Amino acid sequence: MLLAGGLAGCEAAYQIAKRGIKVKLYEMKPKKFSPAHQNKNLAEIVCSNSLKSNLLTNACGLLKEELRKLDSLLIKCADETKVAAGQALAVDREKFSELVTKNIMNNPNIQVINKEFTNILSNNYNDVITIISTGPLTSEKLSEQIAKLTGEDKLYFYDAAAPIIEKDSINMNIAFWGDRYSQEKKKDETIEQWKNRLLKEEKNYINLPMNKQEYEIFISELINADIVEPHKFEKKEIFEGCMPIEVMAKRGIDTLRFGPLKPVGFDDPRIGKRPYAVVQLRQDNKEGTFFNMVGFQTNLKFGEQKRIFRMIPGLENAEFLKYGVMHRNTYINSTKLLDQTYRLKINRNIFFAGQITGVEGYVESISSGMVAGINAVNLFKKQSPVIFPNTTIIGALAKYISTPNEKFQPMNANFGILPELDKKIKDKKERYKKLAERSLINFINI
Ligand SMILES: Cc1cc2nc3c(=O)[nH]c(=O)nc-3n(C[C@H](O)[C@H](O)[C@H](O)COP(=O)(O)OP(=O)(O)OC[C@H]3O[C@@H](n4cnc5c(N)ncnc54)[C@H](O)[C@@H]3O)c2cc1C
């Protein structure tokens, strides 16, 4: 049984059906629509029509290549309905959904039932292998049931995430380590003693100092930047919860200097004085290779985030592993609840797939549908699970969402989630090329 016919669900249904097993696919459209869905077809693309880069030196490009090797229906349909978009794979969204729908509807092993599914807890489904892929806008009734099923008080409802940056791309000639107050030079310390103490101190935060001119130019660009308008249904709750950085900046030139960019408790080691403002970066993964921008939840368009945040001294060459987003997003705490095959630990007949698992993005959702679909079949046939190597993006994503992490946030495909290469390569393009080569060599074809 499969709930429901979005990107992840259609991929999973196809993978199961092509292995000769019957699937019942419940999809609430066209009887009921989420606030972002409008089209009666399956696999609706709700926002941008881009499935991102096709280049192998881009993690999402590599993920698509891995999915092509696994005979992904959705990537095949995307390739067949693509529109000109340079190195990116962008699709004609209507044609894409139509083609996926045709493939699913014409498949003799798939029965589509247009109905909102609301009762996952019913005893009738205890022995039925089920994949739940109802997406970031899962209907309310089912969300309540999923919360009960997973034993959680509630699901996460909003993804208000700040950008995440690759540590190696930060200019450490400008940036400096240290926590607020303990980093500051003490009155009785010489410069030498201060610098020696800083070298020994615990390294939690990276700080980016700004002078007055740099700060003012940054604020001016920030308040004039292009933003993604939130949907009507998102506006109220997002603004109550946590305010986007650009909205804060619009409240007055000094608002950020007295808020997330306050310089109190820091001295810039280059000048031995308190900077005018400080952007803080907080460690985001165990290995210390990802850092998030503290307080930078934002609705800026991705291109604008890259342009404007790179104006912050020390971030001129920053690589963004993930851009900031603020949108309604229902997802479960997969790091606690799922294993690497997207299977629920406390109910072994249930899998989750798609954005509801905390993978972020169209292609990432398709990839989890692929893994859950293949493994649902293996469970049905009483065969061993298929775990993709963590040197592949499909495997690394599955590992990421199923590894304990108190700061769990939805994650898109990026090279930072892969294990490092045996030999360190400084040049980024060369490093990505080698990571892609390793992934394709290690890839297991099913
Ligand atoms: C507003 C918004 C904009 C986004 N923009 C982008 C973007 O530009 N680029 C990007 O890469 N990602 C984007 N995402 C993130 C994500 O990649 C997409 O949401 C993607 O479609 C997720 O795929 P999915 O299969 O998990 O869910 P979906 O594609 O949303 O499919 C879920 C399906 O479940 C159905 N459903 C829900 N509840 C029930 C129920 N109880 N019973 C039966 N059917 C049900 C829905 O009708 C829907 O068809 C966006 C997300 C949102 C919410």
The ligand as a MOL file (V3000), in Angstrom:
LIG
                    3D

  0  0  0     0  0            999 V3000
M  V30 BEGIN CTAB
M  V30 COUNTS 53 58 0 0 0
M  V30 BEGIN ATOM
M  V30 1 C 5.6180 25.2420 -1.0360 0
M  V30 2 C 6.7710 24.3270 -1.3670 0
M  V30 3 C 7.6670 24.6760 -2.3660 0
M  V30 4 C 8.7350 23.8050 -2.6780 0
M  V30 5 N 9.5980 24.1490 -3.6760 0
M  V30 6 C 10.6050 23.3220 -4.0250 0
M  V30 7 C 11.4760 23.6570 -5.1050 0
M  V30 8 O 11.3350 24.6930 -5.7390 0
M  V30 9 N 12.4630 22.7980 -5.4190 0
M  V30 10 C 12.6490 21.6280 -4.7470 0
M  V30 11 O 13.5600 20.8710 -5.0970 0
M  V30 12 N 11.8310 21.2860 -3.7270 0
M  V30 13 C 10.8240 22.1090 -3.3370 0
M  V30 14 N 9.9820 21.7790 -2.2970 0
M  V30 15 C 10.2840 20.6010 -1.4810 0
M  V30 16 C 9.9390 19.1930 -2.0270 0
M  V30 17 O 10.9590 18.7760 -2.8450 0
M  V30 18 C 8.6480 19.0320 -2.7320 0
M  V30 19 O 7.6600 19.3650 -1.8350 0
M  V30 20 C 8.4310 17.5840 -3.2840 0
M  V30 21 O 7.2860 17.6090 -4.0550 0
M  V30 22 C 8.3260 16.5400 -2.1980 0
M  V30 23 O 7.9850 15.2830 -2.7560 0
M  V30 24 P 7.0880 14.2230 -1.9430 0
M  V30 25 O 6.8570 13.0830 -2.8210 0
M  V30 26 O 7.6850 14.0080 -0.6340 0
M  V30 27 O 5.7180 15.0020 -1.6880 0
M  V30 28 P 4.6560 15.5990 -2.7250 0
M  V30 29 O 5.2460 15.6950 -4.0680 0
M  V30 30 O 4.1070 16.8250 -2.0840 0
M  V30 31 O 3.5240 14.4750 -2.7700 0
M  V30 32 C 2.7110 14.2000 -1.6790 0
M  V30 33 C 1.3650 13.7420 -2.1990 0
M  V30 34 O 0.6270 13.2690 -1.0880 0
M  V30 35 C -0.7410 13.6480 -1.2470 0
M  V30 36 N -1.3570 13.5680 0.0870 0
M  V30 37 C -1.0870 14.3090 1.1930 0
M  V30 38 N -1.7990 13.8410 2.2500 0
M  V30 39 C -2.5430 12.7700 1.8100 0
M  V30 40 C -3.4530 11.8520 2.4170 0
M  V30 41 N -3.7730 11.9310 3.7220 0
M  V30 42 N -4.0120 10.8780 1.6620 0
M  V30 43 C -3.7250 10.7710 0.3250 0
M  V30 44 N -2.8770 11.6310 -0.3080 0
M  V30 45 C -2.2640 12.5950 0.4240 0
M  V30 46 C -0.6410 15.0220 -1.8740 0
M  V30 47 O -1.8150 15.3760 -2.5670 0
M  V30 48 C 0.5430 14.8450 -2.8220 0
M  V30 49 O 0.1530 14.4710 -4.1200 0
M  V30 50 C 8.9010 22.6040 -1.9560 0
M  V30 51 C 7.9910 22.2720 -0.9550 0
M  V30 52 C 6.9250 23.1180 -0.6590 0
M  V30 53 C 5.9700 22.7410 0.4100 0
M  V30 END ATOM
M  V30 BEGIN BOND
M  V30 1 1 1 2
M  V30 2 1 2 3
M  V30 3 2 2 52
M  V30 4 2 3 4
M  V30 5 1 4 5
M  V30 6 1 4 50
M  V30 7 2 5 6
M  V30 8 1 6 7
M  V30 9 1 6 13
M  V30 10 2 7 8
M  V30 11 1 7 9
M  V30 12 1 9 10
M  V30 13 2 10 11
M  V30 14 1 10 12
M  V30 15 2 12 13
M  V30 16 1 13 14
M  V30 17 1 14 15
M  V30 18 1 14 50
M  V30 19 1 15 16
M  V30 20 1 16 17
M  V30 21 1 16 18
M  V30 22 1 18 19
M  V30 23 1 18 20
M  V30 24 1 20 21
M  V30 25 1 20 22
M  V30 26 1 22 23
M  V30 27 1 23 24
M  V30 28 2 24 25
M  V30 29 1 24 26
M  V30 30 1 24 27
M  V30 31 1 27 28
M  V30 32 2 28 29
M  V30 33 1 28 30
M  V30 34 1 28 31
M  V30 35 1 31 32
M  V30 36 1 32 33
M  V30 37 1 33 34
M  V30 38 1 33 48
M  V30 39 1 34 35
M  V30 40 1 35 36
M  V30 41 1 35 46
M  V30 42 1 36 37
M  V30 43 1 36 45
M  V30 44 2 37 38
M  V30 45 1 38 39
M  V30 46 1 39 40
M  V30 47 2 39 45
M  V30 48 1 40 41
M  V30 49 2 40 42
M  V30 50 1 42 43
M  V30 51 2 43 44
M  V30 52 1 44 45
M  V30 53 1 46 47
M  V30 54 1 46 48
M  V30 55 1 48 49
M  V30 56 2 50 51
M  V30 57 1 51 52
M  V30 58 1 52 53
M  V30 END BOND
M  V30 END CTAB
M  END
